[in-house]
Amino acid sequence: GERTAANSGLARVRRVLGAPERFLGVELRDAMAAGDDTRANKTFGEMLPAERTLSALWALDGSVDARAHVLRAATGARDAPGSIDALLRASGDDPTHEFDGVAERLVAQDRATPILPSAATAVLAHTERYTLDRSGLLRWVLFDVRRVSGTTDVEENAQAAAPDVWGRNTQRALRRRIFKRDGRVVEPDKTPRASQAHADLSQLEQGDSIEAIYEGWALPGDTWDVGIDTPDMLPERTAVHDATIELRLPSRLRGSLWSHPLLGKADERTDGDSRVLTWHVVDHAVRRVEDGVPKMDRSAAVSFSTAQWADVARALRETIATLDDHDPEIAAWARDAAGAAAATPTRATVDAIVTAAGKALRESDPGTLSDYGGGIAPVQQQTARSFLTSHDGSRSWLVLRSLRELGIASDLRVAENDPFSADPAFPPHFGRFIHPLVVAHVEGQDVWIDADVSGPPLPAGRVSPELRGRLALATDGTIAPLPSADKGDERDEVDVRLTVDDHGDARGTFAVVLRGRDAQELAEALFRIVGAERQRALRDVVLAWLPWANVDEVQLASSE
């Protein structure tokens, strides 16, 4: 096209808008397309750091230090970290070279003399390397070779899991191959739209071996914290022949580290300005995984975090700030919901607001007020008013805003939904506190409100039994256990009365009073199912206790 006339028109638009730096990206694209390096470099220099891309920097930088320049600019580039691996691959940086021939050698050795012959899934070799730069840029590489022996292993353990890394991150599989028992080597076809896990390994059979090499890049998130959770090295039915985890960190970096006892003590050394930690596991048999172990303690893994609980609390406050507003519609709704109790705030006012919130929001969304909420929103997208409009959202937030509009002081707590870790020194971790609770201060006492549950909200003053004794995070960063008072009227009750006749047949009644999470989930289901489906759901509750019974009649009684 006529680029000269286009540039003149672009200059006129800039003068009209009074913004001489607008459309620099368009000008850069045209200059690079025309091969005008002088104008392209000038335009690139005029752009703000956040407007520049690594791909443009790579195209314009012809020096031998282009790789270092790209990595240094990654923290501010808008196409990072997604473009890093492609640019480095174009420069000849291929992390798969060092693993060439390793899988072939191990598979041949395993066929000649089986390695860990009694293991259902045998990890023949496993290497993880994490390198964190002082700028916050993280690169990780994972190499894994494993043999699967049973159909369960083909289904569950065929794919080596990738680490969980915080922030903006990208990852891809550099190599995946299946070593068949007959000596063939199969490269799986890509299945980008498959819904089933490891669908590309559909040709996998019992006794085959799988090689996988993954690479990933990550940059810190909104709070500029770095977090790494390595995959479980010893999941169920898995034994390890040789495995290594290497973590390379800046020597002066502040952070918290935890490793599973099965990994042993890390070997630590100093390499220039880096601190290198290495865990090595050799010939470890299948471990016994017990039920009831907290979530993070179940995985034979390493967890590293630069966050502190004050940072997690700050992220929670940022999440709250994106929801906060002073809409007169919420004040009017709160007064209507409280009725006569709105004039003088009392415990009855709290009860009325909680009940009304359950009716207004049939679907609760506890994730809205988690300790991080999936990220800090740059603009306000949700408010209590939008929850009322859509009939979907956080009941806890609606209750909190309504109580404050009525003059009742209220605070927010976010509790653990499940036990997270039994180690008090476990690193601070986003995603640990995900269940919001409201504490209303009325009539000289604290009233706990657990509204974001399945089904209707619990009455004010009651907390789900599963949460009692769990830890909760306040907005000021303090962590304390929830009240653990045990009320005798909150236990499940089962009353079975059977009469056995002379033939050994029994007939009678079965009554069960469900409370807690099971009752909440059943109440949630009853919002959607009616008629015969509802009767079938209730019969299933009876059959769970009396599997061989004929349920002649079933009835539901509920206060909701």
C-alpha positions in Angstrom: 0.0 0.0 0.0 0.9 3.7 0.0 2.8 3.8 3.3 3.9 7.4 2.9 0.3 8.6 2.7 -0.7 6.3 5.6 2.0 7.8 7.8 0.8 11.3 6.9 -2.7 10.3 7.8 -1.5 8.8 11.1 0.3 12.0 12.0 -2.8 14.1 11.4 -4.8 11.8 13.7 -2.2 12.2 16.4 -2.4 16.0 16.1 -6.2 15.9 16.3 -6.1 13.7 19.4 -3.3 15.7 20.9 -1.4 12.4 21.6 1.9 12.2 19.6 2.7 8.8 21.1 -0.6 7.1 20.1 -0.5 4.2 17.5 3.2 3.6 17.9 2.6 -0.1 17.6 1.0 0.4 14.2 3.9 2.6 13.1 6.4 0.0 14.3 4.6 -2.8 12.4 4.6 -0.8 9.2 8.3 0.2 9.5 9.3 -3.4 10.1 7.2 -4.6 7.2 8.9 -2.0 4.9 12.3 -3.0 6.2 13.0 0.5 7.5 15.2 -0.5 10.5 16.1 3.1 11.3 12.4 4.2 11.7 11.6 0.9 13.4 14.3 1.4 16.1 13.3 5.0 16.6 9.7 4.0 17.1 10.6 1.1 19.4 12.6 3.5 21.6 9.7 5.9 21.9 7.3 3.2 23.2 6.7 2.7 26.9 8.3 -0.5 28.3 4.9 -2.1 28.8 4.0 -1.4 25.1 7.1 -3.2 23.8 7.1 -6.9 22.8 9.9 -9.4 23.0 9.3 -10.5 19.4 9.9 -6.9 18.2 13.0 -6.6 20.4 14.3 -9.9 19.0 13.7 -8.8 15.4 15.5 -5.4 15.9 18.4 -6.5 18.1 21.1 -8.0 15.9 23.7 -8.2 18.6 25.2 -11.4 20.0 23.6 -10.5 23.4 20.1 -10.6 22.0 19.2 -13.6 24.2 20.2 -11.8 27.4 18.4 -8.6 26.3 15.2 -10.6 25.7 15.3 -12.3 29.1 16.1 -8.9 30.8 13.1 -7.2 29.2 10.7 -10.1 29.9 9.4 -8.8 33.2 7.8 -5.8 31.5 7.0 -7.0 28.0 3.3 -7.6 27.3 3.9 -10.8 25.3 6.0 -12.4 28.0 6.3 -15.2 29.0 4.4 -16.8 26.2 6.9 -15.8 23.4 10.1 -16.6 25.3 10.4 -20.3 24.5 9.7 -19.7 20.7 12.3 -17.0 20.5 15.0 -19.0 22.3 14.2 -22.0 20.3 14.8 -20.0 17.1 18.3 -19.1 18.5 19.2 -22.8 19.0 18.4 -23.0 22.7 16.9 -26.6 23.0 16.8 -28.1 26.5 16.0 -31.5 25.1 19.6 -32.1 23.8 21.0 -33.1 27.2 18.4 -35.8 27.5 19.0 -37.4 24.1 19.5 -41.1 24.3 18.7 -41.3 28.1 15.2 -42.8 27.6 16.5 -45.3 25.0 19.2 -46.5 27.3 16.9 -46.9 30.3 14.2 -48.7 28.3 16.7 -51.2 26.9 18.1 -51.8 30.4 14.6 -52.3 31.8 13.8 -54.9 29.1 17.0 -56.8 29.7 16.7 -56.7 33.5 13.4 -55.2 34.8 13.9 -52.2 37.1 11.6 -52.3 40.1 9.7 -55.3 38.7 7.0 -55.4 41.3 6.0 -51.7 40.9 2.8 -51.0 39.1 4.2 -47.7 37.8 8.0 -47.5 37.8 9.6 -44.1 37.3 12.9 -45.0 35.7 14.3 -41.5 35.6 12.9 -38.1 36.7 14.6 -34.7 36.7 13.2 -31.3 37.6 15.2 -28.1 37.4 13.9 -24.7 38.5 16.0 -21.6 37.8 14.8 -18.3 39.3 16.5 -15.2 38.1 16.9 -12.1 40.2 14.4 -10.3 38.0 11.7 -12.8 39.0 11.7 -14.8 35.7 11.4 -18.5 36.4 12.4 -21.3 34.0 11.7 -24.9 34.7 12.4 -28.1 32.8 11.0 -31.6 33.6 12.2 -34.9 32.2 10.4 -38.1 33.0 10.7 -41.7 31.9 8.2 -44.2 33.4 6.9 -47.7 32.8 3.2 -48.6 33.3 2.2 -52.2 34.1 -1.5 -52.3 34.7 -4.7 -50.9 33.1 -5.1 -48.6 36.2 -1.6 -47.2 35.6 -2.3 -46.6 31.9 -5.4 -44.6 32.9 -4.0 -42.7 36.0 -0.2 -42.6 35.9 0.7 -42.4 32.2 1.3 -38.7 32.3 4.0 -37.0 34.4 2.3 -34.1 36.2 3.6 -30.6 35.7 4.5 -28.3 38.6 2.1 -25.7 39.9 3.7 -22.2 39.4 2.2 -18.9 40.5 1.8 -15.8 38.4 1.8 -15.5 34.6 3.1 -18.7 33.2 3.3 -20.8 30.1 4.3 -24.4 29.5 4.5 -26.9 26.7 5.5 -30.5 26.1 8.8 -30.5 24.1 8.8 -34.3 23.6 6.5 -37.2 24.3 7.2 -40.6 23.1 5.9 -44.1 23.7 8.3 -47.0 23.8 6.3 -50.1 22.8 7.2 -53.6 24.1 7.9 -54.8 20.5 10.6 -52.1 20.1 8.6 -49.5 18.2 8.8 -45.9 19.2 5.6 -44.0 18.8 5.2 -40.2 18.8 1.6 -39.4 19.9 -0.6 -37.3 17.6 -1.6 -34.0 19.0 -5.2 -33.7 20.4 -5.7 -30.0 21.1 -9.4 -30.2 21.7 -9.6 -33.5 23.6 -11.4 -33.4 26.9 -9.8 -36.5 28.3 -6.5 -36.3 30.2 -3.4 -37.5 28.2 -5.7 -38.4 25.2 -2.7 -38.2 22.9 -1.4 -41.4 24.7 -4.4 -43.4 23.5 -2.0 -45.9 21.9 -0.5 -46.7 25.3 -0.7 -50.4 26.5 0.4 -52.3 29.6 4.2 -52.7 29.8 4.9 -49.7 27.6 7.3 -46.9 28.7 6.7 -43.1 28.2 9.2 -40.3 27.8 8.1 -36.8 28.5 10.0 -33.5 28.5 8.2 -30.3 29.6 9.4 -26.7 29.7 7.8 -23.7 31.3 8.4 -20.0 32.0 6.7 -17.9 34.6 6.7 -14.3 35.9 5.4 -13.1 39.3 1.8 -12.2 39.6 0.0 -9.1 40.9 1.7 -9.2 44.3 5.1 -9.9 42.7 5.5 -13.1 44.7 7.0 -16.3 43.4 5.6 -19.7 44.3 6.5 -23.2 43.2 4.8 -26.5 44.1 6.6 -29.4 42.5 4.4 -32.4 41.3 4.0 -35.4 43.6 6.9 -37.7 43.0 5.3 -40.7 44.7 1.6 -40.9 43.9 -0.3 -44.1 44.4 1.1 -47.3 42.9 4.3 -45.5 41.9 7.9 -46.4 42.7 11.0 -44.4 41.8 14.3 -45.7 40.5 16.2 -42.4 40.2 14.8 -38.9 40.6 16.4 -35.5 41.2 14.8 -32.1 42.0 17.1 -29.0 41.6 16.1 -25.6 42.8 18.3 -22.6 41.9 17.6 -19.4 43.7 19.3 -16.0 44.1 21.4 -16.2 47.2 19.9 -13.1 48.8 16.2 -14.0 48.0 13.9 -14.1 51.0 11.5 -17.0 51.0 10.1 -20.1 52.8 10.8 -23.6 51.8 9.2 -27.0 52.7 10.0 -30.5 51.4 8.3 -33.8 52.1 10.3 -36.1 54.5 10.4 -38.9 51.9 12.6 -36.7 49.7 15.3 -36.5 52.4 17.4 -33.5 53.3 18.5 -31.3 50.4 22.1 -30.9 49.4 22.9 -27.2 49.4 25.7 -25.5 47.6 26.6 -22.0 46.2 27.2 -21.4 42.6 28.2 -17.7 42.0 25.3 -15.6 43.1 22.9 -18.5 43.3 21.9 -20.9 46.0 21.4 -24.4 44.7 19.3 -27.0 46.5 19.1 -30.6 45.3 17.0 -33.5 46.4 17.9 -37.0 45.2 15.7 -40.2 45.5 17.0 -43.6 44.6 15.1 -46.9 44.4 12.2 -45.9 46.6 9.4 -48.4 46.8 5.7 -47.7 46.5 4.6 -45.7 49.5 1.4 -46.1 51.6 -0.9 -43.2 51.2 -3.2 -42.8 54.2 -6.6 -41.1 54.2 -7.1 -38.0 56.3 -3.6 -36.5 55.6 -3.8 -32.8 54.9 -3.8 -31.7 51.2 -0.2 -30.5 50.8 1.3 -33.2 53.1 0.0 -36.0 50.9 2.4 -35.1 48.0 6.1 -36.0 48.1 7.0 -32.6 46.8 8.8 -29.4 47.4 7.0 -26.1 48.0 8.8 -22.7 47.8 7.2 -19.3 48.3 8.4 -15.7 48.6 5.0 -14.6 50.0 4.3 -13.7 53.5 0.9 -13.8 55.2 0.8 -10.0 55.1 1.0 -10.2 51.3 -1.8 -12.7 51.2 -3.9 -10.5 53.4 -3.1 -7.5 51.2 -4.3 -9.4 48.2 -7.5 -10.2 50.1 -8.0 -6.5 50.8 -7.5 -5.7 47.2 -10.1 -8.3 46.3 -12.5 -6.7 48.8 -11.7 -3.2 47.4 -12.8 -4.3 43.9 -16.2 -5.3 45.3 -16.8 -2.5 47.7 -19.4 0.2 46.9 -22.0 2.4 48.6 -25.0 1.8 46.4 -28.3 3.2 47.7 -30.1 0.1 46.2 -28.2 -2.2 48.7 -29.2 0.1 51.6 -32.9 0.0 50.5 -32.7 -3.8 50.0 -31.2 -4.2 53.5 -33.9 -2.1 55.1 -36.7 -4.1 53.3 -35.1 -7.4 54.3 -34.7 -6.4 58.0 -38.3 -5.0 58.1 -39.1 -3.6 61.6 -35.7 -4.8 62.9 -33.9 -2.2 60.7 -34.6 0.7 63.1 -32.7 -0.8 66.0 -29.9 -3.3 65.1 -30.3 -6.5 67.1 -29.6 -10.2 66.6 -33.0 -10.4 64.9 -31.7 -8.0 62.2 -28.8 -10.3 61.5 -31.1 -13.3 61.2 -33.4 -11.5 58.8 -30.5 -10.4 56.5 -29.0 -13.9 56.4 -32.4 -15.4 55.5 -33.1 -12.8 52.8 -29.6 -13.3 51.3 -30.3 -17.0 50.9 -33.5 -16.3 49.0 -32.0 -13.5 46.8 -28.9 -15.6 45.8 -30.0 -19.2 45.2 -26.5 -19.9 43.8 -23.6 -19.0 46.1 -20.1 -18.3 44.8 -17.5 -18.6 47.6 -14.6 -18.2 45.2 -15.4 -14.5 44.9 -13.9 -13.9 48.4 -11.1 -16.3 48.5 -7.6 -15.2 49.7 -6.7 -14.3 46.2 -9.8 -14.7 44.1 -7.9 -15.8 41.1 -6.2 -12.4 40.6 -6.7 -8.8 41.4 -9.2 -7.2 39.1 -7.9 -3.9 37.6 -11.5 -2.5 37.5 -14.6 -3.1 39.4 -16.6 -5.9 37.7 -18.8 -7.2 40.5 -20.7 -5.6 43.4 -23.4 -6.6 45.8 -25.9 -4.9 43.5 -24.7 -7.0 40.5 -25.2 -10.1 42.7 -28.8 -9.1 43.3 -29.4 -8.5 39.7 -27.9 -11.8 38.5 -29.1 -13.8 41.6 -25.7 -15.3 41.7 -22.6 -14.3 43.7 -21.2 -14.2 47.2 -23.9 -14.3 49.9 -21.2 -13.4 52.4 -20.4 -10.2 50.7 -24.1 -9.3 50.3 -24.6 -10.0 54.0 -21.5 -7.9 55.0 -22.5 -4.9 52.9 -26.1 -5.0 54.1 -25.2 -5.2 57.8 -22.8 -2.3 57.4 -25.6 -0.3 55.7 -27.7 -1.0 58.8 -25.0 0.2 61.2 -23.9 -3.3 62.4 -20.1 -3.6 62.5 -19.0 -6.7 60.5 -15.7 -8.3 59.6 -14.7 -10.8 57.0 -12.8 -14.0 57.7 -11.6 -16.6 55.1 -11.2 -20.1 56.4 -9.6 -23.3 55.1 -12.1 -25.5 53.4 -10.0 -28.6 54.0 -7.0 -29.2 56.2 -4.0 -27.7 54.2 -0.9 -28.8 56.1 -0.1 -30.1 59.5 3.3 -28.3 59.5 3.0 -24.8 61.1 6.1 -23.8 59.1 4.6 -24.5 55.7 5.2 -21.6 53.4 2.5 -18.9 53.0 0.4 -20.0 50.0 -2.3 -18.4 47.9 -5.4 -20.6 47.7 -5.2 -21.9 51.2 -8.1 -19.8 52.6 -11.1 -20.1 50.3 -14.3 -20.3 52.4 -15.6 -16.8 53.4 -17.3 -16.2 56.7 -18.8 -13.0 58.2 -18.5 -12.0 61.9 -21.2 -9.6 63.0 -20.6 -7.6 66.2 -24.1 -7.1 67.7 -25.4 -6.9 71.3 -22.0 -7.3 72.7 -21.2 -10.7 71.0 -19.7 -12.1 67.9 -22.2 -13.8 65.5 -20.5 -16.0 62.9 -22.3 -16.3 59.6 -21.6 -19.1 57.2 -23.6 -18.2 54.1 -21.6 -19.4 51.1 -22.5 -23.1 51.4 -24.4 -25.5 49.2 -28.1 -25.1 49.6 -29.6 -22.4 51.9 -27.2 -20.4 54.2 -26.8 -21.7 57.7 -28.6 -19.8 60.4 -26.7 -16.9 61.9 -24.5 -18.2 64.7 -23.8 -21.6 63.1 -20.7 -22.6 61.2 -20.4 -25.8 59.1 -19.2 -28.6 61.5 -16.4 -29.4 59.0 -14.9 -26.0 59.5 -14.8 -25.9 63.3 -11.2 -25.8 64.5 -9.8 -24.9 61.1 -7.7 -21.8 60.6 -9.1 -18.5 59.2 -7.3 -15.5 57.7 -8.4 -12.0 58.7 -7.9 -8.9 56.4 -5.1 -7.7 58.7 -3.1 -10.8 58.2 -3.8 -12.6 61.5 -4.5 -16.3 61.4 -6.6 -17.9 64.2 -8.6 -21.1 64.5 -12.4 -20.9 64.2 -14.6 -21.4 67.2 -14.8 -25.1 67.9 -17.7 -25.2 70.3 -19.6 -28.5 70.0 -23.3 -28.2 70.1 -25.1 -31.4 70.8 -28.0 -30.6 68.5 -25.7 -30.5 65.4 -24.8 -34.1 65.1 -26.3 -36.5 62.5 -29.0 -38.7 64.0 -30.0 -42.1 62.7 -33.0 -44.0 64.1 -33.5 -47.5 62.7 -36.5 -49.5 64.1 -36.9 -53.0 62.6 -39.1 -56.0 63.6 -37.9 -59.4 62.5 -40.5 -62.1 61.8 -40.3 -65.8 62.0 -39.0 -66.1 58.5 -36.1 -63.7 59.1 -37.6 -60.8 57.2 -37.5 -57.4 58.8 -39.9 -54.5 58.4 -39.8 -51.1 60.1 -38.9 -47.5 59.8 -35.8 -45.5 59.2 -35.3 -41.9 60.2 -32.2 -39.8 59.7 -31.5 -36.2 60.6 -28.7 -34.9 58.4 -26.6 -31.8 59.3 -23.4 -30.4 58.0 -22.0 -30.6 54.5 -24.1 -33.7 53.5 -27.3 -31.9 54.4 -26.1 -28.8 52.5 -25.3 -30.7 49.3 -28.7 -32.5 49.5 -30.5 -29.2 50.0 -28.6 -27.8 47.0 -29.7 -30.8 44.8 -33.4 -30.4 45.9 -33.5 -26.9 44.4 -33.2 -28.6 40.9 -34.9 -32.0 41.1 -38.6 -32.6 41.7 -41.1 -35.4 41.4 -39.8 -38.9 40.8 -36.1 -37.7 40.7 -36.5 -36.2 44.2 -38.0 -39.4 45.5 -35.1 -41.3 44.0 -32.6 -39.0 45.6 -34.2 -39.5 49.0 -34.4 -43.3 48.5 -30.7 -43.3 47.8 -30.0 -41.7 51.2 -31.9 -44.6 52.9 -30.2 -47.2 50.8 -26.8 -45.9 51.7 -27.6 -47.1 55.3 -29.7 -50.1 54.4 -28.4 -51.3 51.0 -30.7 -54.4 50.6 -33.9 -52.7 51.8 -37.1 -52.1 49.8 -38.1 -48.5 50.4 -41.9 -48.4 50.3 -42.3 -44.8 51.2 -40.0 -41.8 51.8 -40.8 -38.4 53.1 -38.8 -35.2 53.6 -39.1 -32.8 56.4 -37.0 -29.6 56.4 -37.1 -26.2 58.0 -36.1 -24.6 54.7 
